[in-house]
Amino acid sequence: MTLSKFAVIALVVSSALAATRADAREQSQDDRPLLGTPQTVKDLHWGDVLFYFYQGDYLSALTRLAAAQELDRLRHHTSEAELLKGGLYLSLGQHEEAGRIFKALLNDNVPLDVRNRAWFYLAKVWYQRDYFEQAANALAAIHGALPGDLEPERHLLEAQVFMYLNRYDEAVRVLERWQPAGDGVDEWSAYARFNIGVALARQGRIDEASRLLNAVGQIPASSAELAALRDKANVALGYAWLKAARANDAKSVLQRVRLHGPQSNKALLGVGWADSAEQRFRKALVPWLELRDRNLLDAAVQESYLAVPYAYAQLGAERQAAEQYALALDAFAAEEERIDRAIEAIRQGRLLEAIEQHDVDGRAGWYWQLKTLPDAPESRYLYHLLATHEFQEGLKNYRDLRIMQRNLASWALSIEAFENMVGARRLAFLQRLPMLESTLDGVDLDALEARKNELALRIDAIERDGDIVGLATQKELEQWRRIERIESVLARADHSDPMIQEMVEKTRLLKGTLLWHLNANYKARLWRARKELRDLEIAYREARRRWVLVERAREEYPARTEAFAGRVASLRPRIEELMARLATTAEAQSRYLASIAVRELEAQKERLAAYALQARFALAAIYDRAASGSVGGGE
């Protein structure tokens, strides 16, 4: 194997291991629950916020959360609301604001479970901003276990932080100390073992790393993600064996990789180099010829265009080698032309336009990913661009800016509706004002209060004097007055008349019966009168309170309407200013993404130029040998 091949293998090994760290880092940033336990909603507006949060509409959830906090409508969920707010800012990529919120939650007045989650998300903020020491300190401040999937993610995040700090032994201990629940293999435990193997491989401890990577490379593929992880583990271990000059071990591992998976190109290239290292060039041609028929965008496919003629040359078939080198030069030249056209399209902004038109999910979020590619000539290079962390993050920023522009445009259309609402409020007040004034003027609360006080004094006098007749009903009063009139008439009559005497006796009996009845009901009627008087007092106070509120509303309603009108009027220039700023920022971000894409494509052109130079030198060497008469025939 030549020195250049050793360099290529070393490059592929380092890129494979780097890709594993990037993949693990992306896994750490999966959209996990920001709330630790099932929520008991005690405030209506908190339920409204959670509805949009669990729908994945983070921008709407954050907007409603901020409005509810401004209006003090989350009194029962203060700490949870702040934790969710920080998590929403983090999900939208606002690391500084999220970090400020999480730091504010780290005090003894906050429950321990909230503090633990705040420390965890603060560690994620530091990690995503590449402040790994601060991330390690934040993770160390967590006391006890985190709820749900946050606990395994915490261990994986801690291990990754240690790996980025080059503290591999500590990373290994963290992951070995973590025992996932259950007997099956879940994604977190698979990533944990995978990362341990990568950490050991980076330290050159290949034998130890192989045990773990072998285990991950043979796990049951219960999901597409685990199948991809299994392939990555086999590719990483296979190239590590190649670098250690153990070609047979490398080949046995690389042959586990799926033939049509995302890692198949690297695997086919590695299998060929493993056979080549053992001088089995005929066998090396099998995977390389398969690889050469694949998409030329892949670096492994590009290298196969040189590997195939190299194998032919090693077999002495220099005529076929010359033909393959010439084919490679033509393919590289054609690809360079396509790259030039793609660069021109990107500079004109067509790539981002195609992505934006193809993006049907209008929700913002730091965890958004482009699921399908737009149908555009330059889209064939998007796979490689999206493989770069810089372009992915830049694309998310650009997309969020566009979503904000659409939101502001929608709010701008609502301003006219708000202005109509203000006009309707003014008109409704003017129409209702005469009726309101008539109602208020027609209610004499002072007279009602005087009447209430008079009734209270009367009841007091009845109770003080024991006036049982004072609580008689209207019918009983009529009977009492009739008896009094009869007594008055009988008093003037001749009492010697036996008929008069009989009538006097009957009248006395009727009066006694009525008095007995009034006396029997006196206490119950007095209690009921006192109760009704208390109810009257409550009703009066409520009437007085409402009268004050109505009077105050009559005086303050126009001022509140004008204040609302002022707020609406101030929104239009604010929206216009923000839209102008967003347009400028989006344009700058578009140019930035174009520069990343162009730089990536220029790097591909440079790689193709380097491969073409190697092919020309090899072809020239073949021609030189042919001129000297030492060229072998074809096979």
C-alpha positions as CSV (number, residue, x, y, z in Angstrom):
1,M,0.0,0.0,0.0
2,T,1.4,3.4,-1.0
3,L,1.9,6.4,1.3
4,S,-1.0,8.2,-0.3
5,K,-3.3,5.3,0.4
6,F,-2.3,5.3,4.1
7,A,-3.1,9.1,4.1
8,V,-6.5,8.5,2.5
9,I,-7.3,5.8,5.1
10,A,-6.2,8.0,8.0
11,L,-8.4,10.8,6.6
12,V,-11.4,8.5,6.3
13,V,-10.8,7.1,9.8
14,S,-10.6,10.6,11.4
15,S,-13.7,11.7,9.4
16,A,-15.6,8.6,10.5
17,L,-14.8,9.1,14.1
18,A,-15.5,12.9,13.9
19,A,-18.9,12.0,12.3
20,T,-19.7,9.7,15.2
21,R,-19.1,12.6,17.6
22,A,-21.3,14.9,15.5
23,D,-24.0,12.2,15.3
24,A,-23.9,11.7,19.0
25,R,-24.0,15.4,19.5
26,E,-27.1,15.6,17.3
27,Q,-28.6,12.8,19.3
28,S,-28.0,14.7,22.5
29,Q,-30.0,17.6,21.0
30,D,-33.1,15.5,20.2
31,D,-36.3,17.2,21.1
32,R,-36.8,15.8,24.7
33,P,-39.6,16.9,27.1
34,L,-38.9,20.2,28.8
35,L,-41.4,19.4,31.5
36,G,-40.4,16.7,34.0
37,T,-43.8,15.2,35.0
38,P,-47.3,15.1,33.7
39,Q,-48.7,18.6,34.2
40,T,-51.7,19.4,36.5
41,V,-53.1,22.6,35.0
42,K,-54.2,25.0,37.6
43,D,-54.2,28.1,35.4
44,L,-56.2,28.3,32.2
45,H,-53.5,30.1,30.3
46,W,-50.9,27.5,31.3
47,G,-53.1,24.9,29.6
48,D,-53.2,27.1,26.5
49,V,-49.4,27.4,26.5
50,L,-49.0,23.6,26.9
51,F,-51.4,23.0,24.1
52,Y,-49.1,24.7,21.6
53,F,-46.0,23.3,23.2
54,Y,-47.0,19.7,22.9
55,Q,-48.1,20.5,19.3
56,G,-44.5,21.4,18.6
57,D,-45.4,25.0,17.8
58,Y,-42.7,26.5,20.0
59,L,-42.9,30.1,18.7
60,S,-46.7,30.3,19.5
61,A,-46.1,28.7,22.8
62,L,-43.4,31.2,23.7
63,T,-45.6,34.1,22.6
64,R,-48.5,33.0,24.7
65,L,-46.3,32.2,27.7
66,A,-44.7,35.7,27.6
67,A,-48.2,37.3,27.3
68,A,-49.6,35.3,30.2
69,Q,-46.6,36.2,32.4
70,E,-46.9,39.9,31.5
71,L,-50.6,39.8,32.6
72,D,-49.7,37.7,35.8
73,R,-52.0,34.8,34.8
74,L,-49.6,31.9,35.7
75,R,-49.6,32.3,39.5
76,H,-49.7,28.5,40.2
77,H,-46.9,27.6,37.7
78,T,-44.3,30.3,38.2
79,S,-41.2,28.1,38.3
80,E,-42.4,25.6,35.6
81,A,-43.3,28.5,33.4
82,E,-39.8,30.0,33.6
83,L,-38.2,26.5,33.0
84,L,-40.4,26.0,29.9
85,K,-39.6,29.5,28.7
86,G,-35.9,28.8,28.9
87,G,-36.3,25.5,27.1
88,L,-38.4,27.2,24.4
89,Y,-35.7,29.9,23.9
90,L,-33.1,27.1,23.7
91,S,-35.2,25.2,21.2
92,L,-35.3,28.3,19.1
93,G,-31.5,28.7,19.3
94,Q,-31.5,31.7,21.6
95,H,-28.8,30.3,23.9
96,E,-28.0,33.6,25.7
97,E,-31.6,34.3,26.7
98,A,-32.1,30.6,27.7
99,G,-28.9,30.6,29.8
100,R,-30.0,33.8,31.6
101,I,-33.4,32.2,32.5
102,F,-31.8,28.9,33.7
103,K,-29.3,30.8,35.8
104,A,-32.1,32.7,37.5
105,L,-33.8,29.4,38.5
106,L,-30.7,28.1,40.3
107,N,-31.6,29.3,43.8
108,D,-32.9,27.7,47.0
109,N,-36.4,29.2,46.5
110,V,-36.9,26.9,43.5
111,P,-37.9,23.2,44.0
112,L,-35.0,20.7,43.6
113,D,-36.4,19.0,40.5
114,V,-36.8,22.3,38.8
115,R,-33.2,23.3,39.7
116,N,-31.9,19.9,38.4
117,R,-33.6,20.4,35.1
118,A,-32.3,24.0,35.0
119,W,-28.7,22.8,35.5
120,F,-29.2,20.2,32.8
121,Y,-30.5,22.7,30.2
122,L,-27.8,25.2,31.2
123,A,-25.3,22.5,30.6
124,K,-26.8,22.1,27.1
125,V,-26.5,25.8,26.5
126,W,-22.8,25.8,27.4
127,Y,-22.3,22.6,25.4
128,Q,-23.9,24.0,22.3
129,R,-21.8,27.2,22.6
130,D,-18.6,25.0,23.0
131,Y,-18.0,26.1,26.7
132,F,-17.3,22.5,27.8
133,E,-15.8,23.3,31.2
134,Q,-18.8,25.2,32.2
135,A,-21.0,22.4,30.8
136,A,-19.2,19.9,32.9
137,N,-19.6,22.0,36.1
138,A,-23.3,22.5,35.4
139,L,-23.8,18.7,35.0
140,A,-21.9,18.1,38.2
141,A,-24.3,20.4,40.1
142,I,-27.2,18.0,39.4
143,H,-28.3,16.1,42.6
144,G,-30.3,12.9,42.1
145,A,-31.8,11.5,38.9
146,L,-33.6,13.5,36.2
147,P,-37.1,12.5,35.1
148,G,-37.8,10.3,32.1
149,D,-35.5,10.4,29.1
150,L,-33.5,13.3,30.5
151,E,-31.5,11.0,32.8
152,P,-29.9,8.8,30.0
153,E,-29.4,12.0,27.9
154,R,-27.6,13.6,30.9
155,H,-25.1,10.7,31.1
156,L,-24.5,10.8,27.3
157,L,-24.1,14.5,27.4
158,E,-21.7,14.3,30.2
159,A,-19.6,11.7,28.4
160,Q,-19.5,13.9,25.3
161,V,-18.4,16.9,27.2
162,F,-15.5,14.9,28.7
163,M,-14.6,13.7,25.2
164,Y,-14.5,17.2,23.9
165,L,-12.3,18.1,26.8
166,N,-10.0,15.2,25.9
167,R,-10.7,13.5,29.2
168,Y,-11.5,10.2,27.6
169,D,-10.9,8.0,30.7
170,E,-13.6,10.0,32.6
171,A,-15.9,9.7,29.6
172,V,-15.5,6.0,29.6
173,R,-16.2,5.8,33.3
174,V,-19.3,7.9,33.0
175,L,-20.8,5.7,30.3
176,E,-19.7,2.4,32.0
177,R,-21.3,3.6,35.3
178,W,-24.6,4.2,33.6
179,Q,-26.8,1.1,33.4
180,P,-29.9,1.7,31.3
181,A,-33.2,0.2,32.5
182,G,-34.6,-2.9,31.0
183,D,-33.0,-5.9,29.3
184,G,-33.4,-4.8,25.7
185,V,-31.1,-2.5,23.7
186,D,-32.4,1.1,23.5
187,E,-31.0,3.9,21.5
188,W,-29.3,5.6,24.5
189,S,-27.4,2.5,25.6
190,A,-26.3,1.8,22.1
191,Y,-25.0,5.3,21.7
192,A,-23.3,5.0,25.0
193,R,-21.4,1.9,24.1
194,F,-20.7,3.4,20.6
195,N,-19.2,6.5,22.2
196,I,-17.1,4.4,24.6
197,G,-15.7,2.6,21.6
198,V,-14.9,5.8,19.8
199,A,-13.2,7.2,22.9
200,L,-11.1,4.1,23.2
201,A,-10.2,4.1,19.5
202,R,-9.1,7.7,19.7
203,Q,-6.7,6.7,22.5
204,G,-5.3,3.9,20.3
205,R,-6.8,1.2,22.5
206,I,-8.2,-0.7,19.5
207,D,-8.6,-4.1,21.1
208,E,-10.7,-2.6,23.9
209,A,-12.6,-0.4,21.5
210,S,-13.3,-3.4,19.2
211,R,-15.3,-5.3,21.9
212,L,-17.7,-2.4,22.3
213,L,-17.9,-1.4,18.6
214,N,-18.4,-5.1,17.7
215,A,-21.3,-5.2,20.1
216,V,-22.9,-2.1,18.6
217,G,-22.1,-3.4,15.1
218,Q,-24.2,-6.5,15.7
219,I,-27.2,-5.1,17.6
220,P,-30.7,-6.0,16.3
221,A,-31.9,-3.1,14.0
222,S,-35.2,-2.4,15.6
223,S,-35.3,1.1,14.0
224,A,-33.7,3.0,11.1
225,E,-31.6,5.0,13.6
226,L,-30.2,1.9,15.2
227,A,-29.5,0.3,11.8
228,A,-27.6,3.5,10.8
229,L,-25.7,3.4,14.1
230,R,-24.8,-0.2,13.6
231,D,-23.3,0.6,10.2
232,K,-21.4,3.6,11.6
233,A,-19.9,1.4,14.3
234,N,-18.8,-1.2,11.7
235,V,-17.3,1.5,9.4
236,A,-15.5,3.2,12.3
237,L,-14.0,-0.1,13.6
238,G,-13.2,-1.3,10.1
239,Y,-11.2,1.7,9.2
240,A,-9.5,1.6,12.6
241,W,-8.4,-1.9,11.8
242,L,-7.2,-0.7,8.4
243,K,-5.1,2.0,10.1
244,A,-3.7,-0.7,12.4
245,A,-2.7,-2.8,9.4
246,R,-5.2,-5.6,10.3
247,A,-6.8,-6.0,6.9
248,N,-8.6,-9.3,7.4
249,D,-10.2,-8.0,10.6
250,A,-11.2,-4.8,8.8
251,K,-12.8,-6.7,6.0
252,S,-14.9,-9.0,8.2
253,V,-16.3,-5.9,10.1
254,L,-16.9,-3.8,7.0
255,Q,-18.8,-6.6,5.3
256,R,-21.5,-6.3,7.9
257,V,-22.5,-2.9,6.6
258,R,-25.7,-2.8,4.5
259,L,-25.0,-2.7,0.8
260,H,-27.4,0.1,0.2
261,G,-27.2,2.0,3.5
262,P,-25.8,5.5,4.0
263,Q,-22.4,4.0,5.0
264,S,-22.2,1.5,2.2
265,N,-19.9,3.6,0.0
266,K,-17.2,3.9,2.7
267,A,-17.6,0.2,3.5
268,L,-17.2,-0.9,-0.1
269,L,-14.1,1.3,-0.4
270,G,-12.6,-0.1,2.8
271,V,-13.3,-3.7,1.8
272,G,-11.4,-3.0,-1.4
273,W,-8.5,-1.5,0.4
274,A,-8.5,-4.5,2.8
275,D,-8.1,-6.9,-0.1
276,S,-5.6,-4.6,-1.7
277,A,-3.5,-4.6,1.4
278,E,-3.3,-8.4,1.2
279,Q,-2.4,-8.2,-2.5
280,R,-5.9,-9.6,-3.5
281,F,-6.4,-7.1,-6.3
282,R,-8.9,-9.1,-8.2
283,K,-11.1,-9.3,-5.2
284,A,-10.6,-5.6,-4.5
285,L,-12.0,-4.8,-8.0
286,V,-15.4,-6.3,-7.1
287,P,-16.4,-3.7,-4.4
288,W,-14.6,-0.9,-6.2
289,L,-16.4,-1.5,-9.5
290,E,-19.7,-1.6,-7.7
291,L,-18.8,1.6,-6.0
292,R,-17.7,3.3,-9.2
293,D,-21.2,3.0,-10.6
294,R,-22.6,5.1,-7.8
295,N,-23.1,8.8,-7.3
296,L,-19.9,10.6,-8.1
297,L,-20.7,13.2,-5.4
298,D,-19.5,10.9,-2.7
299,A,-15.8,11.1,-1.9
300,A,-15.6,7.3,-1.6
301,V,-17.0,7.0,-5.2
302,Q,-14.5,9.6,-6.4
303,E,-11.7,7.6,-4.9
304,S,-12.9,4.4,-6.5
305,Y,-12.3,6.0,-9.9
306,L,-8.6,6.0,-8.9
307,A,-8.7,2.7,-7.0
308,V,-10.0,0.7,-10.0
309,P,-7.2,1.6,-12.4
310,Y,-4.7,1.2,-9.6
311,A,-5.9,-2.4,-9.1
312,Y,-5.6,-3.0,-12.9
313,A,-2.1,-1.7,-12.9
314,Q,-1.1,-3.9,-10.0
315,L,-2.5,-6.9,-12.0
316,G,-0.4,-5.9,-15.0
317,A,-3.4,-4.9,-17.1
318,E,-2.1,-1.4,-17.9
319,R,-4.3,-1.0,-21.0
320,Q,-7.4,-1.3,-18.9
321,A,-5.7,0.9,-16.2
322,A,-5.1,3.6,-18.9
323,E,-8.7,3.4,-20.0
324,Q,-10.0,3.6,-16.5
325,Y,-7.7,6.6,-15.7
326,A,-9.0,8.3,-18.9
327,L,-12.6,7.5,-17.8
328,A,-11.9,9.0,-14.4
329,L,-10.5,12.2,-16.0
330,D,-13.6,12.6,-18.1
331,A,-15.9,11.9,-15.1
332,F,-14.0,14.4,-13.0
333,A,-14.1,17.1,-15.7
334,A,-17.9,16.6,-16.2
335,E,-18.5,16.8,-12.5
336,E,-16.4,20.0,-12.2
337,E,-18.7,21.5,-14.9
338,R,-21.8,20.5,-12.9
339,I,-20.3,22.0,-9.8
340,D,-19.6,25.3,-11.6
341,R,-23.2,25.5,-12.7
342,A,-24.4,24.7,-9.1
343,I,-22.1,27.4,-7.7
344,E,-23.6,29.9,-10.1
345,A,-27.1,28.8,-9.2
346,I,-26.3,29.1,-5.5
347,R,-24.9,32.6,-5.9
348,Q,-28.1,33.6,-7.6
349,G,-30.1,32.4,-4.6
350,R,-31.9,29.6,-6.3
351,L,-30.9,26.9,-3.8
352,L,-32.4,28.7,-0.8
353,E,-35.5,29.6,-2.8
354,A,-36.0,25.9,-3.7
355,I,-35.6,24.9,-0.1
356,E,-38.0,27.5,1.1
357,Q,-40.7,26.5,-1.4
358,H,-40.2,22.9,-0.5
359,D,-40.5,23.5,3.3
360,V,-44.2,22.8,4.1
361,D,-43.7,22.8,7.9
362,G,-44.1,26.3,9.0
363,R,-43.1,25.8,12.7
364,A,-39.9,27.3,14.0
365,G,-37.5,25.3,16.1
366,W,-33.8,24.5,16.7
367,Y,-34.5,20.8,16.1
368,W,-36.0,21.2,12.6
369,Q,-34.4,19.2,9.9
370,L,-34.9,19.2,6.1
371,K,-36.7,15.9,5.5
372,T,-36.8,15.9,1.7
373,L,-34.8,17.6,-0.9
374,P,-36.2,20.2,-3.4
375,D,-36.3,19.2,-7.1
376,A,-33.5,21.5,-8.4
377,P,-30.2,20.8,-10.3
378,E,-28.1,22.1,-7.4
379,S,-30.0,19.9,-4.9
380,R,-27.8,16.9,-5.7
381,Y,-25.1,18.6,-3.7
382,L,-27.3,19.4,-0.7
383,Y,-26.6,16.0,0.9
384,H,-23.0,17.0,1.4
385,L,-23.9,20.5,2.5
386,L,-26.3,19.2,5.1
387,A,-23.6,16.9,6.4
388,T,-21.7,20.0,7.6
389,H,-22.8,21.4,11.0
390,E,-22.1,24.9,10.0
391,F,-24.5,24.8,7.0
392,Q,-27.3,23.0,9.1
393,E,-27.2,25.6,11.8
394,G,-27.1,28.5,9.3
395,L,-30.0,27.0,7.4
396,K,-32.1,26.8,10.6
397,N,-31.3,30.5,11.3
398,Y,-32.3,31.5,7.8
399,R,-35.5,29.4,8.0
400,D,-36.4,30.9,11.4
401,L,-35.9,34.4,10.0
402,R,-38.3,33.7,7.2
403,I,-40.9,32.3,9.6
404,M,-40.6,35.5,11.7
405,Q,-41.1,37.5,8.5
406,R,-44.2,35.6,7.7
407,N,-45.5,36.0,11.3
408,L,-44.9,39.8,11.2
409,A,-46.6,40.0,7.8
410,S,-49.6,38.2,9.3
411,W,-49.6,40.6,12.3
412,A,-49.4,43.6,9.9
413,L,-52.6,42.4,8.3
414,S,-54.2,42.3,11.7
415,I,-53.4,45.9,12.5
416,E,-56.3,47.1,10.4
417,A,-58.6,44.7,12.3
418,F,-57.3,46.1,15.6
419,E,-58.0,49.7,14.4
420,N,-61.6,48.6,13.4
421,M,-61.9,47.2,16.9
422,V,-60.9,50.5,18.5
423,G,-63.5,52.3,16.3
424,A,-66.2,49.8,17.3
425,R,-65.4,50.3,21.0
426,R,-65.7,54.1,20.6
427,L,-69.0,53.8,18.7
428,A,-70.4,51.3,21.2
429,F,-69.6,53.5,24.1
430,L,-71.2,56.6,22.6
431,Q,-74.4,54.5,21.8
432,R,-74.6,53.1,25.3
433,L,-73.7,56.2,27.2
434,P,-77.2,57.8,27.2
435,M,-78.9,54.6,28.4
436,L,-76.1,54.2,31.0
437,E,-76.5,57.8,32.3
438,S,-80.3,57.4,32.4
439,T,-79.9,54.2,34.5
440,L,-77.4,55.7,36.9
441,D,-79.4,58.9,37.3
442,G,-82.6,56.8,37.9
443,V,-81.1,54.9,40.8
444,D,-81.2,56.7,44.2
445,L,-78.9,54.7,46.4
446,D,-79.2,57.2,49.2
447,A,-82.9,56.8,49.4
448,L,-82.5,53.0,49.4
449,E,-80.0,53.3,52.2
450,A,-82.4,55.4,54.2
451,R,-85.2,52.9,53.7
452,K,-82.9,50.1,54.7
453,N,-82.0,51.9,57.9
454,E,-85.6,52.7,58.6
455,L,-86.5,49.0,58.4
456,A,-83.6,48.1,60.6
457,L,-84.8,50.5,63.3
458,R,-88.3,49.3,63.0
459,I,-87.3,45.6,63.6
460,D,-85.1,46.7,66.5
461,A,-88.2,48.5,68.1
462,I,-90.4,45.4,67.5
463,E,-87.8,43.2,69.2
464,R,-87.3,45.7,72.1
465,D,-91.0,46.2,72.7
466,G,-92.0,42.6,72.1
467,D,-94.5,43.9,69.5
468,I,-95.8,40.6,68.1
469,V,-98.4,42.4,66.0
470,G,-95.6,44.3,64.3
471,L,-94.5,41.1,62.5
472,A,-98.0,40.1,61.4
473,T,-98.9,39.4,57.8
474,Q,-101.1,41.7,55.8
475,K,-104.1,39.3,56.3
476,E,-103.4,39.1,60.0
477,L,-103.2,42.9,60.3
478,E,-106.6,43.2,58.6
479,Q,-108.1,40.7,61.0
480,W,-106.5,42.6,63.9
481,R,-107.9,45.9,62.8
482,R,-111.4,44.4,62.3
483,I,-111.3,43.0,65.8
484,E,-110.3,46.5,67.1
485,R,-113.2,48.1,65.2
486,I,-115.6,45.5,66.6
487,E,-114.3,46.2,70.1
488,S,-114.8,49.9,69.6
489,V,-118.4,49.4,68.5
490,L,-119.2,47.0,71.3
491,A,-117.7,49.4,73.9
492,R,-120.4,51.9,73.1
493,A,-123.2,49.3,73.1
494,D,-125.5,48.3,76.0
495,H,-123.7,45.5,77.9
496,S,-126.9,44.5,79.7
497,D,-128.1,43.1,76.5
498,P,-127.4,39.3,76.5
499,M,-126.7,39.4,72.7
500,I,-124.1,42.1,73.2
501,Q,-122.5,40.1,76.0
502,E,-122.3,37.1,73.7
503,M,-120.7,39.2,70.9
504,V,-118.1,40.6,73.4
505,E,-117.2,37.1,74.5
506,K,-116.9,35.9,70.9
507,T,-114.7,38.9,70.1
508,R,-112.5,38.3,73.1
509,L,-112.1,34.7,72.0
510,L,-111.2,35.6,68.4
511,K,-108.7,38.2,69.6
512,G,-107.1,35.6,72.0
513,T,-106.8,33.1,69.2
514,L,-105.1,35.6,66.9
515,L,-102.7,36.7,69.6
516,W,-101.8,33.1,70.4
517,H,-101.1,32.6,66.7
518,L,-99.0,35.7,66.4
519,N,-97.1,34.9,69.5
520,A,-96.4,31.3,68.3
521,N,-94.9,32.6,65.1
522,Y,-93.1,35.7,66.5
523,K,-89.6,34.2,67.0
524,A,-89.5,32.5,63.6
525,R,-90.8,35.7,61.9
526,L,-88.2,37.8,63.8
527,W,-85.4,35.5,62.8
528,R,-86.6,35.6,59.1
529,A,-86.8,39.4,59.3
530,R,-83.3,39.6,60.6
531,K,-82.0,37.3,57.9
532,E,-83.8,39.3,55.1
533,L,-82.4,42.4,56.6
534,R,-78.8,41.0,56.4
535,D,-79.5,39.9,52.8
536,L,-80.8,43.4,52.0
537,E,-77.5,44.8,53.5
538,I,-75.4,42.5,51.2
539,A,-77.5,43.4,48.2
540,Y,-77.2,47.1,49.0
541,R,-73.5,46.9,49.3
542,E,-73.2,45.0,46.0
543,A,-75.4,47.6,44.4
544,R,-73.2,50.4,45.8
545,R,-70.1,48.6,44.6
546,R,-71.4,48.0,41.1
547,W,-72.6,51.6,40.9
548,V,-69.1,52.8,41.7
549,L,-67.6,50.4,39.1
550,V,-70.1,51.6,36.5
551,E,-69.4,55.2,37.3
552,R,-65.7,54.6,37.2
553,A,-66.0,52.7,33.9
554,R,-68.0,55.6,32.5
555,E,-65.2,57.9,33.4
556,E,-62.2,55.6,32.5
557,Y,-63.5,53.7,29.5
558,P,-62.7,56.4,27.0
559,A,-59.2,56.7,28.4
560,R,-58.6,52.9,28.2
561,T,-59.9,52.9,24.7
562,E,-57.5,55.6,23.7
563,A,-54.6,53.8,25.4
564,F,-55.5,50.7,23.4
565,A,-55.7,52.8,20.3
566,G,-52.2,54.2,21.1
567,R,-50.8,50.7,21.5
568,V,-52.3,49.7,18.2
569,A,-51.0,52.8,16.5
570,S,-47.5,52.1,17.8
571,L,-47.5,48.5,16.5
572,R,-47.5,49.5,12.8
573,P,-44.1,51.3,12.9
574,R,-42.6,48.7,15.2
575,I,-43.7,45.9,12.8
576,E,-42.3,47.9,9.8
577,E,-39.0,48.4,11.6
578,L,-38.7,44.7,12.6
579,M,-39.6,43.6,9.0
580,A,-36.9,45.8,7.6
581,R,-34.4,44.4,10.1
582,L,-35.4,40.9,9.4
583,A,-35.1,41.5,5.7
584,T,-31.6,42.8,6.1
585,T,-30.6,39.9,8.4
586,A,-32.2,37.3,6.2
587,E,-30.3,38.7,3.2
588,A,-27.1,38.6,5.1
589,Q,-27.8,35.0,6.2
590,S,-28.6,34.1,2.7
591,R,-25.2,35.4,1.5
592,Y,-23.5,33.6,4.4
593,L,-25.2,30.3,3.5
594,A,-24.3,30.8,-0.1
595,S,-20.6,31.4,0.9
596,I,-20.7,28.1,2.9
597,A,-22.2,26.2,0.0
598,V,-19.8,27.7,-2.5
599,R,-16.8,27.0,-0.2
600,E,-18.0,23.4,0.1
601,L,-18.3,23.0,-3.6
602,E,-15.0,24.7,-4.2
603,A,-13.5,22.1,-1.8
604,Q,-15.1,19.4,-3.9
605,K,-13.6,20.9,-7.0
606,E,-10.2,21.0,-5.3
607,R,-10.5,17.4,-4.3
608,L,-11.6,16.4,-7.9
609,A,-8.6,18.4,-9.2
610,A,-6.3,16.6,-6.9
611,Y,-7.7,13.2,-8.0
612,A,-7.4,14.3,-11.7
613,L,-3.8,15.3,-11.1
614,Q,-3.1,11.9,-9.6
615,A,-4.9,10.2,-12.6
616,R,-2.8,12.3,-15.1
617,F,0.4,11.4,-13.4
618,A,-0.5,7.7,-13.3
619,L,-1.6,7.8,-17.0
620,A,1.6,9.6,-17.9
621,A,3.6,6.9,-16.2
622,I,1.7,4.2,-18.1
623,Y,2.4,6.1,-21.4
624,D,6.1,6.3,-20.5
625,R,6.3,2.6,-19.9
626,A,4.4,2.0,-23.1
627,A,6.9,4.2,-25.0
628,S,9.7,2.1,-23.5
629,G,8.0,-1.1,-24.5
630,S,7.2,-2.4,-21.1
631,V,3.4,-2.2,-21.1
632,G,1.6,-5.4,-20.3
633,G,-1.5,-6.6,-22.1
634,G,-5.0,-6.6,-20.8
635,E,-6.7,-9.5,-19.0
